[in-house]
Amino acid sequence: MKSQDIQADAEFSAAERDAVYKCIFNRRDVRGQFLPDPIPDQVLARLLTAAHRAPSVGFMQPWDFIVVRDSATRQKVRDSFQAANQEAAGMFEDEKQTAYRRLKLEGIVEAPIGICITCDRSRTGPVVLGRTHQADMDLYSAVCAVQNLWLAARAENIGVGWVSIIRYDDLREALAIPPSIQPVAYLCVGYVSHFFRKPELESVGWLPRTPLPDVVSIDRWRGQDMSDPLFQHL
């Protein structure tokens, strides 16, 4: 290994470390606070660059990014959401269905842009280093690109909302995505009037946050020995 291949300034200062954690803890799924203010191209380029720096299995970089500015296209995506949302509401019963119908679950036309992140599962050929035994690693790689973009956006004081209540084929039709390409995420992106202190679904009582010790095990599934020193810090 050559010296020029090693990071010269690899360590984070305490302030830099704290900024990363602040970004993670304050990231929100934004649905209803979007402003019409445009995102400058240089800022949008930074978000896409961050997404493109995500880790990927076999370094295959399977993602593509479709930036959706056209209002008619965004309306078509919203129409598809509304059809799927009606179906989704019917899958819940009684109080849950009533609560579901009260929720605002997207900002597709309010946000100034949408970004669709896709996965080309054949990008580097049929055999991919690291995907030989876990075939979905390319999809997980594309999701890492989503998270990179989301955190970068939060650091830029930009809101992001992931619209998952929509059929993949509807996204393909609206955005002219070939059948061989897998849509992974449609994101609403824009500046916002405010960020909520807690995730909206937690605030409205849809579900509580699970305590961290409940989902941490040592050495085996559900190996939760509370005398282990780690649990004193969770």
C-alpha positions as CSV (number, residue, x, y, z in Angstrom):
1,M,0.0,0.0,0.0
2,K,1.3,3.4,-1.0
3,S,1.3,6.3,1.4
4,Q,-0.9,8.4,-1.0
5,D,-3.6,5.7,-0.6
6,I,-4.0,6.4,3.1
7,Q,-6.2,9.1,4.4
8,A,-4.1,11.9,5.7
9,D,-6.7,13.4,8.0
10,A,-8.8,10.4,9.0
11,E,-9.7,11.3,12.5
12,F,-12.8,13.3,13.4
13,S,-12.7,16.1,16.0
14,A,-15.2,16.0,18.8
15,A,-17.1,18.8,17.1
16,E,-17.2,16.9,13.8
17,R,-18.3,13.7,15.5
18,D,-21.1,15.5,17.4
19,A,-22.3,17.1,14.1
20,V,-22.7,13.7,12.6
21,Y,-24.7,12.4,15.5
22,K,-26.8,15.6,15.5
23,C,-27.6,15.0,11.9
24,I,-28.6,11.4,12.5
25,F,-30.8,12.2,15.5
26,N,-32.5,15.1,13.8
27,R,-33.3,13.5,10.4
28,R,-37.0,13.4,9.8
29,D,-39.4,12.0,7.2
30,V,-41.0,15.2,6.0
31,R,-44.5,15.1,4.6
32,G,-46.2,18.5,5.0
33,Q,-43.8,21.4,5.7
34,F,-42.3,21.9,2.3
35,L,-41.7,25.4,1.0
36,P,-41.8,26.3,-2.8
37,D,-38.3,27.8,-2.6
38,P,-36.0,26.2,-5.3
39,I,-33.0,24.2,-4.3
40,P,-29.9,25.8,-5.9
41,D,-28.2,23.5,-8.4
42,Q,-24.9,23.6,-6.5
43,V,-26.7,22.4,-3.3
44,L,-28.6,19.7,-5.2
45,A,-25.3,18.6,-6.8
46,R,-23.8,18.2,-3.3
47,L,-26.7,15.9,-2.3
48,L,-26.3,13.8,-5.3
49,T,-22.6,13.6,-4.8
50,A,-23.1,12.4,-1.2
51,A,-25.6,9.8,-2.5
52,H,-23.1,8.6,-5.1
53,R,-20.5,8.1,-2.4
54,A,-22.6,5.4,-0.7
55,P,-21.0,2.0,-0.1
56,S,-22.0,-0.6,-2.7
57,V,-21.5,-4.4,-3.0
58,G,-18.5,-5.2,-5.2
59,F,-18.2,-1.4,-5.9
60,M,-20.9,-1.9,-8.5
61,Q,-22.6,1.4,-7.8
62,P,-26.0,0.2,-9.1
63,W,-27.9,3.4,-8.6
64,D,-29.3,6.0,-10.9
65,F,-30.8,9.3,-9.8
66,I,-33.8,10.8,-11.6
67,V,-34.4,14.4,-10.6
68,V,-38.1,15.3,-11.1
69,R,-38.8,19.0,-11.6
70,D,-41.8,18.9,-14.0
71,S,-45.0,19.6,-12.2
72,A,-47.1,17.4,-14.5
73,T,-44.8,14.4,-13.8
74,R,-45.0,15.0,-10.1
75,Q,-48.8,15.2,-10.3
76,K,-48.8,11.8,-12.1
77,V,-46.7,10.3,-9.3
78,R,-49.1,11.8,-6.8
79,D,-52.1,10.3,-8.6
80,S,-50.5,6.9,-8.3
81,F,-49.8,7.5,-4.6
82,Q,-53.5,8.4,-4.0
83,A,-54.7,5.2,-5.7
84,A,-52.3,3.1,-3.6
85,N,-53.1,5.0,-0.5
86,Q,-56.8,4.2,-0.8
87,E,-56.0,0.6,-1.0
88,A,-53.6,0.8,2.0
89,A,-56.2,2.5,4.2
90,G,-58.5,-0.5,3.7
91,M,-55.8,-2.9,5.0
92,F,-56.1,-1.4,8.5
93,E,-59.1,-1.9,10.8
94,D,-61.2,0.2,13.1
95,E,-59.2,2.9,15.0
96,K,-56.0,2.2,13.1
97,Q,-57.8,2.9,9.8
98,T,-59.3,6.1,11.2
99,A,-55.9,7.2,12.4
100,Y,-54.3,6.2,9.1
101,R,-56.7,8.3,7.1
102,R,-55.9,11.4,9.2
103,L,-52.2,11.1,8.4
104,K,-50.5,13.2,5.7
105,L,-48.1,10.7,4.1
106,E,-46.5,12.6,1.2
107,G,-45.5,16.0,-0.2
108,I,-45.1,15.0,-3.8
109,V,-46.5,18.2,-5.4
110,E,-45.6,20.6,-2.5
111,A,-41.9,19.8,-2.6
112,P,-40.1,21.6,-5.5
113,I,-38.4,18.4,-6.7
114,G,-38.6,14.7,-6.4
115,I,-35.7,12.3,-6.7
116,C,-36.2,8.7,-7.7
117,I,-33.3,6.4,-6.9
118,T,-33.2,3.1,-8.8
119,C,-31.1,0.0,-8.9
120,D,-29.6,-1.6,-12.1
121,R,-29.2,-5.1,-10.9
122,S,-27.1,-6.1,-14.0
123,R,-24.8,-3.1,-14.0
124,T,-21.5,-5.0,-13.7
125,G,-22.5,-8.4,-15.0
126,P,-24.2,-11.5,-13.6
127,V,-21.5,-12.3,-10.9
128,V,-20.8,-9.5,-8.4
129,L,-18.2,-9.7,-5.7
130,G,-20.0,-9.9,-2.4
131,R,-23.4,-10.7,-4.0
132,T,-22.6,-14.3,-4.7
133,H,-24.5,-15.6,-1.6
134,Q,-26.7,-12.6,-0.7
135,A,-28.5,-11.7,-3.9
136,D,-30.2,-8.5,-2.6
137,M,-27.0,-6.7,-1.6
138,D,-27.3,-4.5,-4.7
139,L,-30.7,-3.3,-3.4
140,Y,-29.3,-2.6,0.0
141,S,-26.5,-0.6,-1.6
142,A,-29.1,1.6,-3.3
143,V,-30.8,2.1,0.0
144,C,-27.4,3.2,1.4
145,A,-27.4,5.9,-1.3
146,V,-30.9,7.0,-0.1
147,Q,-29.6,7.3,3.5
148,N,-26.5,9.3,2.4
149,L,-28.7,11.7,0.4
150,W,-31.1,12.0,3.4
151,L,-28.4,12.8,5.9
152,A,-26.7,15.3,3.5
153,A,-30.0,17.0,2.9
154,R,-30.6,17.4,6.7
155,A,-27.1,18.9,7.1
156,E,-28.2,21.4,4.3
157,N,-31.4,22.1,6.3
158,I,-33.4,20.5,3.5
159,G,-36.3,18.1,4.2
160,V,-36.8,14.7,2.6
161,G,-39.8,12.4,2.5
162,W,-39.7,8.8,1.2
163,V,-42.9,7.9,-0.6
164,S,-43.3,4.1,-0.3
165,I,-47.1,3.9,-0.8
166,I,-46.9,3.5,-4.6
167,R,-46.5,0.7,-7.0
168,Y,-43.2,0.2,-8.7
169,D,-44.8,-0.2,-12.1
170,D,-46.5,3.2,-11.7
171,L,-43.2,4.8,-11.0
172,R,-41.8,3.1,-14.1
173,E,-44.6,4.5,-16.2
174,A,-44.4,8.0,-14.8
175,L,-40.6,8.3,-15.1
176,A,-40.0,6.1,-18.2
177,I,-38.0,3.6,-16.2
178,P,-37.2,0.4,-18.2
179,P,-38.6,-2.8,-16.9
180,S,-35.2,-4.2,-16.1
181,I,-34.5,-1.3,-13.7
182,Q,-35.8,-1.6,-10.1
183,P,-37.1,1.6,-8.5
184,V,-36.0,1.8,-4.9
185,A,-37.1,5.1,-3.5
186,Y,-39.2,8.2,-4.6
187,L,-38.1,11.1,-2.4
188,C,-39.8,14.5,-2.0
189,V,-37.0,17.0,-1.5
190,G,-37.2,20.7,-0.5
191,Y,-36.7,23.4,2.1
192,V,-39.2,23.3,4.9
193,S,-40.9,25.7,7.3
194,H,-39.8,23.6,10.3
195,F,-38.6,20.1,11.4
196,F,-40.5,18.3,14.1
197,R,-38.9,17.5,17.4
198,K,-39.9,13.8,17.1
199,P,-40.8,11.6,14.1
200,E,-44.4,12.4,13.2
201,L,-45.6,8.8,13.6
202,E,-44.1,8.8,17.1
203,S,-45.7,12.1,18.0
204,V,-49.2,11.2,16.9
205,G,-49.1,7.9,18.8
206,W,-49.0,5.5,15.8
207,L,-46.2,3.6,17.4
208,P,-43.7,4.3,20.2
209,R,-39.9,4.2,19.8
210,T,-38.6,0.8,20.8
211,P,-36.1,1.0,23.7
212,L,-32.6,0.2,22.4
213,P,-31.8,-2.6,24.9
214,D,-34.9,-4.5,23.6
215,V,-33.2,-5.0,20.2
216,V,-29.6,-5.6,21.2
217,S,-28.3,-9.1,21.8
218,I,-24.9,-10.5,22.7
219,D,-23.4,-13.5,20.9
220,R,-26.7,-15.1,20.0
221,W,-30.3,-14.2,19.1
222,R,-32.0,-12.7,22.1
223,G,-28.9,-13.1,24.2
224,Q,-29.8,-10.2,26.5
225,D,-27.8,-10.6,29.6
226,M,-28.5,-7.3,31.3
227,S,-25.4,-7.7,33.5
228,D,-23.3,-7.3,30.4
229,P,-21.5,-3.9,30.7
230,L,-22.8,-2.7,27.3
231,F,-26.3,-2.6,28.6
232,Q,-25.3,-0.1,31.2
233,H,-24.7,2.4,28.3
234,L,-27.7,1.8,26.1
